[in-house]
Amino acid sequence: MSEEKAQTRKKNSNGRKGELSEKLGDMNVNISAPKFNYREYIRVLKLARKPTREEFLLISKISILGIALIGILGFIIYVFLTELPKAI
């Protein structure tokens, strides 16, 4: 009895694979690798420059402020989700 079930399952799975391969065979899929234009990369590197000390400090301060705000917001959400269920 179990051998018959195994054979029917095998036949059904082969039939599904055949249908899928037939459907995929009809599809026209053209996949190509992205093209790299090295001249654009060289142009960007030529335009790039080292930031001044003031620019670096300003970017650092803004980044630290953003990270702190996200941390405070996460802590507030954590407190509400842990303390509110206890109060109810």
C-alpha positions, 0 to 999 in steps of 0.5 A: 500500500505504501509503495503505491502511494510513493509511486503516485507521489513520484509521478505527480511530482514529475508531472509538476516539474514537467509543467513548470519546465514547459512554462519556463521554456516559453518565457523569454528571459534576457538577463545580462550583467550590469555594465561598468563605466570606469570613467564615471568612477574616476570623475567622482574620485577626482571631484572628491576632496577631504573635508575640512575640520569644521565640516568633519566636526559638524557631520560628527555632531549631527550623526551623534545627535541622530543616534542619540535621538533614535536611542531615546525614542527606542528607550521610550517605546521600550518603557511603554511596552514593558510598564504599561502592561504591568499597570493595566 
